[in-house]
Amino acid sequence: MHDRIIAPHFEGEIVADQLRDGYWLEAPDIDGDGRPDLFGYGLRLGEIYWYQNAPSWPKRLMADGFRMPVGADWADITGDGTPDAIVCYELYGPIGTIVDPDEAGGKIDWIEHPGAADKHDDRWRRHYVGRATGMHRLRAGHFTRTDRLEIVGVPIVAKADVHAVLPVVLFTEPDDVRNATEWPMTVIDDSHFRMIHGAEKKKGLIPDSDRDSLLFASDEGVTWLRYDDEAGEWRSTLIGEGERTQFARTGFRGSGDLDAGRLGDDPMAYVAAIEPFHGNTVAVYTKDDSGWNRTLLDVFGDPNENGEGPGHQVVCADFDGDGDDEFLVALRGPWPWQGVMYYKAIDAANGVWAKWRVADDSVARIATGDFNGDGTLDFATIAYSVQNYYVADDAKIVLHRNRTEPSRTPFRLKLQPDLPHGE
C-alpha cells in the first residue's frame, strides 16, 4: 500500500501539428542512436511517416499508397539490427465504418527498413504477409516458438455481422522472408471472440517461459491468451466480462482496450481496461484467492449518438521509477473527456487509486519510451482524427517528457482519520 506518493509531472513538446488525420503511433529506435523515434499515421491519407528524435523532429515519408492503414507493430524481421514496420490495412469498404468491412481487405504488410543512415529519406520496401477480413490489430513476437518471428492478426468485425465470431490468426515467418509471396497462416481461435478492439502483447506472464502472450479486449470482456507448450494448444483465461449495463442502450458490451500492470513481483497484478468498445468506463481487475475482481474507477461522460464514449487505449508502465506500474488512459474527446489520465495504485486490492490529468489534447494512441536517455519513461501521443468517428481540432503528435522528480516532497494520502495517541 502507498500512502506517500509523488504527483506526476510531464512537459509537452509538439512533434507535429495540424495533422490531416491521426490514429496510430509507435516508438522504435529507427535511426539506431539508442533513443526512440516515432512513426505514426491516420486512416485517410494512406501515408506513414517517421519522426526522428532530433531537434525539430525531422519528418520523413516511410511509405504511402495504403488504403486505410489501421493497426501496426514493429520488429527486426530481417535480422539486421534495425526495426521493420508491420501494418494492417483495407479494413472498411465504401461506407467507412465497422458495419462495412472490406471482404477482400484486412491485409498485412511488413515494411523493410532501408538500413544505413544515408538512406533515412528513402522509401521503405513493402512485403506482403497475408490477410483476414476485418483485420484491425496485429502483434509481432514469439508466441509458440522462439526460432521464428510470428505475427498474430486480430480482426475486429466479420463480413457476416458486426458482432459475428472472429478468426484470430497466426502468421509464421517463412524461410526467405524478403522474397516470400505470403507467410504461412494458421487459425488460433475461430469460435470464442467477437468485436476484438484491443490486443496487447506481454512478455513474462507465462511461468518459466520467455515467450509472449496476449491480452484481448472484446465483446467477451478481458481475456488472457497464451500457448501451452506441454499440451500443444492455445489456452485462454477470462479475467472479467467487462461493462454489461450499457448494452440495451448502445449495443456494445465487454471491453475496448486494456493492459496488464506489475505491482511488486507480480507482472500481472492488475489489468486496467476501457470498457466497452470505444467506451466511457475505466475499470481495473485485481485478483485474490477467489479470482479476479472488477473495480469501477471512472465514467467519462455519456455514450454519444453512436453508442460510443471517448476512451481508446490503456498503457501500463512504471513512470515514477518505484517498481510498480501506473497506467495511462487515452481519451479522444470532446472536452472535457479528452487527453491522458494517469492512475497510480494506492491500495489496489481495495480499489484505491490516485488520478491526475497529464495531457489535455485529443489522444488516440500512446507510445512510451525514454526519449532523452535520462532513465525515466516518457510518453508520446497522437490525436484521434478519423472520419465517420471523431475528428479532433488541430490534431497533433506530442512528446510528453517526464519531469516527475522523486526528490520532491511527497504528499501524504489520508486513507483513514488520524487517531489520538494510545488508541
PyMOL commands that set and color helices and strands:
alter all, ss='L'
color gray80, all
select helices_A, chain A and resi 117-119+247-250+348-350
alter helices_A, ss='H'
color red, helices_A
select strands_A, chain A and resi 4-5+10-16+24-26+38-41+48-51+59-63+69-75+84-89+107-112+125-131+135-141+150-155+168-172+185-189+198-203+212-218+221-228+233-240+257-263+266-275+281-288+291-299+311-317+326-332+338-347+352-359+365-369+378-382+385-386+390-391+397-402+411-412
alter strands_A, ss='S'
color yellow, strands_A
deselect
rebuild
show_as cartoon
